[in-house]
């Protein structure tokens, strides 16, 4: 399911990144790689603050739908 569908406070694991190579590389450089644990810290007007490792990243809904995630216990 897309990260955009995850609620505030939930933790998930990145399964894949969809989109153009440049977008996937950019998200990868921010820590959004397959297997990474991420947490939705805050949602406001479709924008999300995501915890990735020790960082907090702000992304918009358009970007969040490209990040496919799964529940943490799915592995």
Protein Blocks (a to p, Z undefined) as FASTA:
>chain_A
ZZklpcehiacddfbdcdjfklmmmmmmnopaghiacddfbdcehiacddehjbccdddf
klmmmpccddfklZZ
